[in-house]
Amino acid sequence: MSHLTSAQPDGTPTWIDLRVTEYDRTLEFYGGLFGWEYAEEPAHSERSATCLLHGKPVAAITQAPPPTGFGWTMYIATADCDGTAKRITEAGGTLLEEPVDVMADGARVAVAEDSVGARFGLWQARTRIGCEIVNEPGSLVRNDLLTPAPGPARAFYSAVFGYTLDLNDVMPEADFTFLRRPDGHEIGGIFGIPKPSTSTPASAWATTFEVADTDAVAQQATASGGTSTTPEDIPYGRIATVTDPDGNEFSVITRP
């Protein structure tokens, strides 16, 4: 487990948020699933809550008008939000939301779309460092990019964040590349997947939460109005994909 007290190094997934139409129902769903409590953000144009685990921020949920359904947005740490935003556009990405100060100057953030169409954010920590708990039940443990265009995605993230790339020897049958910060720390990976035949976005960052018991959480999600795939074992743990009542998909994993 990790309890954080200072800003994460550049290039690290450091915050997540979710924009939903069914605000109260969503808070109830995740509270039952992960044991989260909530602190309402008073100076926000829409209803918004910081999600707390053991009293520490681990995510945020905001009520927003349609269209929502973007799923959990992952924010990558940067010491220079404006400079990183410039590199995003230079590398072929698009700024969806220009850099702006949020949470009473708690952070400077931006939201972007990468060169293959996946949505993500930037987080320049000030008084809000991002997630203060990670890698323990009820908190963020991993983010991976799923895309039918892994080559351009690898080039984009290497150019913007200076990531180095490693193949995955544990699952050689998968088109998977580890993303590592310049110091060698793994921050996630890129999965090459077939292009979907539906209107679902072709590329997206997938968010995974640590849980103590994947099977129990899958059952709880279904009982609370969501859905879940059948839990399965992979080399890294027991995993299931859950969809919340507002239609947002994420994964849960119990690691060995």
C-alpha positions as CSV (number, residue, x, y, z in Angstrom):
1,M,0.0,0.0,0.0
2,S,1.1,3.6,-0.5
3,H,0.1,6.7,1.5
4,L,1.4,9.8,-0.2
5,T,2.2,13.2,1.3
6,S,3.9,14.9,-1.6
7,A,3.4,15.3,-5.3
8,Q,4.2,12.3,-7.5
9,P,7.0,12.5,-10.0
10,D,6.2,13.8,-13.5
11,G,4.6,11.1,-15.7
12,T,2.9,9.3,-12.8
13,P,-0.9,8.7,-12.8
14,T,-1.8,10.8,-9.8
15,W,-5.6,11.5,-9.8
16,I,-8.9,10.2,-11.2
17,D,-12.3,11.7,-11.6
18,L,-15.7,10.8,-12.9
19,R,-18.4,12.9,-14.4
20,V,-21.9,11.5,-14.2
21,T,-25.6,12.4,-14.6
22,E,-26.9,10.1,-11.7
23,Y,-24.8,11.8,-9.0
24,D,-26.4,10.6,-5.8
25,R,-26.9,7.0,-7.1
26,T,-23.2,7.0,-8.2
27,L,-22.0,8.1,-4.8
28,E,-24.0,5.4,-3.1
29,F,-22.7,2.7,-5.6
30,Y,-19.0,3.5,-5.1
31,G,-19.5,4.0,-1.3
32,G,-20.9,0.5,-1.0
33,L,-18.3,-0.9,-3.3
34,F,-15.1,0.6,-1.9
35,G,-16.1,2.0,1.5
36,W,-15.7,5.6,0.3
37,E,-17.0,8.6,2.2
38,Y,-17.5,12.0,0.6
39,A,-16.6,15.6,1.1
40,E,-18.6,18.0,-1.0
41,E,-16.7,20.7,-2.8
42,P,-18.6,23.9,-1.9
43,A,-17.2,26.3,-4.6
44,H,-18.1,24.2,-7.7
45,S,-20.5,25.1,-10.5
46,E,-21.9,21.5,-10.4
47,R,-22.3,19.2,-7.4
48,S,-18.9,17.6,-6.8
49,A,-17.5,15.4,-4.1
50,T,-14.0,14.3,-3.2
51,C,-14.0,10.6,-2.5
52,L,-12.3,9.7,0.8
53,L,-10.7,6.4,1.9
54,H,-9.7,6.4,5.6
55,G,-10.3,10.2,5.4
56,K,-7.8,10.7,2.5
57,P,-8.6,11.8,-1.1
58,V,-8.6,9.0,-3.6
59,A,-10.8,10.3,-6.4
60,A,-13.6,12.8,-7.3
61,I,-17.1,12.5,-8.7
62,T,-18.9,15.4,-10.3
63,Q,-22.4,15.8,-11.6
64,A,-22.4,16.9,-15.2
65,P,-25.0,17.4,-17.9
66,P,-25.0,15.0,-20.9
67,P,-23.0,13.9,-22.7
68,T,-21.1,12.0,-19.9
69,G,-20.0,8.4,-20.3
70,F,-16.4,9.1,-20.7
71,G,-15.5,6.8,-17.9
72,W,-12.9,7.5,-15.2
73,T,-10.4,10.2,-16.4
74,M,-6.8,9.6,-15.3
75,Y,-4.6,12.6,-14.6
76,I,-0.8,12.4,-15.1
77,A,1.4,14.4,-12.8
78,T,3.4,17.3,-14.3
79,A,5.3,20.1,-12.7
80,D,4.4,22.3,-15.7
81,C,0.8,21.9,-16.9
82,D,1.0,24.6,-19.6
83,G,4.3,23.3,-21.0
84,T,3.1,19.7,-21.1
85,A,-0.2,20.8,-22.7
86,K,2.0,22.4,-25.5
87,R,3.9,19.2,-26.0
88,I,0.6,17.3,-26.3
89,T,-0.5,19.4,-29.3
90,E,2.9,19.2,-30.8
91,A,2.8,15.4,-30.6
92,G,-0.6,15.2,-32.4
93,G,-2.9,15.4,-29.4
94,T,-5.8,17.8,-28.8
95,L,-6.6,19.9,-25.8
96,L,-10.2,19.4,-24.7
97,E,-10.0,21.7,-21.7
98,E,-7.2,24.3,-21.5
99,P,-5.0,24.5,-18.4
100,V,-7.0,26.0,-15.5
101,D,-6.6,26.4,-11.7
102,V,-9.1,24.3,-9.7
103,M,-10.0,23.5,-6.1
104,A,-9.2,27.0,-4.8
105,D,-5.7,26.8,-6.4
106,G,-5.3,23.3,-5.2
107,A,-4.0,22.2,-8.6
108,R,-3.6,23.3,-12.2
109,V,-5.2,20.9,-14.6
110,A,-6.0,20.2,-18.3
111,V,-7.9,17.5,-20.2
112,A,-6.6,16.2,-23.5
113,E,-7.1,13.6,-26.1
114,D,-4.0,11.7,-27.3
115,S,-3.1,11.1,-30.9
116,V,-5.2,7.9,-31.0
117,G,-8.3,9.4,-29.4
118,A,-8.0,8.4,-25.7
119,R,-8.9,11.0,-23.1
120,F,-6.6,11.8,-20.1
121,G,-5.7,14.7,-17.9
122,L,-2.8,16.7,-16.6
123,W,-2.3,17.5,-12.9
124,Q,0.1,20.1,-11.6
125,A,-0.1,19.7,-7.8
126,R,-0.2,22.7,-5.5
127,T,-2.1,22.2,-2.2
128,R,-3.8,19.1,-3.6
129,I,-1.3,16.5,-4.5
130,G,-3.8,14.1,-6.1
131,C,-4.6,10.6,-4.7
132,E,-3.2,10.4,-1.2
133,I,-3.8,6.6,-1.0
134,V,-3.0,4.2,-3.8
135,N,-2.3,0.4,-4.2
136,E,-4.6,-0.7,-1.4
137,P,-8.2,-2.0,-1.3
138,G,-10.6,0.8,-2.4
139,S,-8.0,2.9,-4.2
140,L,-6.3,3.2,-7.6
141,V,-3.8,0.6,-8.5
142,R,-3.3,0.8,-12.3
143,N,-4.1,2.5,-15.6
144,D,-3.6,1.0,-19.0
145,L,-4.3,2.3,-22.5
146,L,-6.4,0.1,-24.7
147,T,-6.1,1.0,-28.4
148,P,-6.1,-0.5,-31.9
149,A,-3.2,1.8,-32.8
150,P,-0.5,0.9,-30.2
151,G,2.4,2.1,-32.4
152,P,1.3,5.7,-32.7
153,A,0.2,5.7,-29.0
154,R,3.7,4.5,-27.9
155,A,5.3,7.3,-30.0
156,F,2.9,9.9,-28.5
157,Y,3.5,9.1,-24.8
158,S,7.2,8.8,-25.3
159,A,7.3,12.2,-26.9
160,V,5.1,14.0,-24.3
161,F,6.3,12.3,-21.1
162,G,9.7,10.8,-21.9
163,Y,8.5,7.3,-21.2
164,T,10.6,4.3,-22.1
165,L,9.1,1.1,-23.5
166,D,9.4,-2.5,-22.5
167,L,7.7,-5.6,-23.8
168,N,5.8,-7.9,-21.4
169,D,7.5,-11.3,-21.1
170,V,4.9,-12.6,-18.6
171,M,2.1,-12.4,-21.2
172,P,3.9,-12.9,-24.6
173,E,0.6,-13.6,-26.4
174,A,-0.7,-10.1,-25.6
175,D,0.3,-7.0,-27.6
176,F,1.3,-5.2,-24.4
177,T,4.1,-2.6,-23.8
178,F,5.1,-1.3,-20.4
179,L,5.4,2.4,-20.0
180,R,8.2,3.5,-17.7
181,R,9.2,6.9,-16.4
182,P,12.8,8.0,-17.2
183,D,13.8,6.7,-13.7
184,G,12.6,3.2,-14.7
185,H,9.4,3.1,-12.6
186,E,6.5,1.4,-14.4
187,I,3.4,3.6,-14.6
188,G,1.1,1.4,-16.7
189,G,1.1,0.1,-20.2
190,I,-0.4,0.1,-23.7
191,F,-2.6,-2.9,-24.9
192,G,-3.1,-3.4,-28.6
193,I,-6.7,-4.4,-29.2
194,P,-8.9,-5.1,-32.3
195,K,-10.8,-2.0,-33.5
196,P,-14.4,-2.2,-32.2
197,S,-17.2,-2.4,-34.7
198,T,-19.6,-0.3,-32.5
199,S,-19.7,3.4,-31.7
200,T,-17.7,2.8,-28.6
201,P,-14.5,4.9,-28.6
202,A,-11.7,2.9,-30.2
203,S,-9.0,4.0,-27.6
204,A,-9.4,4.6,-23.9
205,W,-7.5,4.5,-20.7
206,A,-8.8,1.8,-18.4
207,T,-8.8,2.3,-14.6
208,T,-8.2,-0.5,-12.2
209,F,-8.9,-0.4,-8.5
210,E,-7.4,-2.7,-5.8
211,V,-9.9,-4.8,-3.9
212,A,-9.6,-7.4,-1.1
213,D,-11.9,-9.9,-2.8
214,T,-12.7,-9.6,-6.5
215,D,-15.6,-12.1,-6.3
216,A,-17.3,-10.3,-3.5
217,V,-16.9,-6.9,-5.2
218,A,-18.3,-8.3,-8.4
219,Q,-21.4,-9.6,-6.6
220,Q,-21.8,-6.3,-4.7
221,A,-21.6,-4.3,-8.0
222,T,-24.4,-6.4,-9.5
223,A,-26.6,-6.2,-6.4
224,S,-26.2,-2.4,-6.4
225,G,-27.4,-1.9,-9.9
226,G,-24.2,-2.3,-11.9
227,T,-22.9,-5.3,-13.9
228,S,-19.7,-7.3,-13.7
229,T,-17.9,-9.9,-15.8
230,T,-17.1,-13.3,-14.3
231,P,-13.9,-12.9,-12.2
232,E,-10.9,-14.6,-13.7
233,D,-7.3,-15.3,-12.8
234,I,-4.4,-13.6,-14.7
235,P,-0.7,-13.7,-13.8
236,Y,-1.1,-10.4,-11.9
237,G,-4.2,-11.4,-9.8
238,R,-7.9,-12.1,-9.9
239,I,-9.7,-9.5,-12.0
240,A,-13.2,-8.5,-13.2
241,T,-14.6,-5.7,-15.3
242,V,-17.4,-3.7,-13.6
243,T,-19.9,-1.2,-15.1
244,D,-21.5,1.2,-12.7
245,P,-25.2,2.3,-12.9
246,D,-24.2,5.4,-15.0
247,G,-22.5,3.2,-17.6
248,N,-18.9,3.7,-16.7
249,E,-16.5,0.8,-17.0
250,F,-13.6,0.0,-14.7
251,S,-11.7,-3.1,-13.4
252,V,-11.1,-4.4,-10.0
253,I,-8.2,-6.7,-9.0
254,T,-7.1,-8.7,-6.0
255,R,-3.3,-9.1,-6.3
256,P,-1.4,-12.0,-4.7
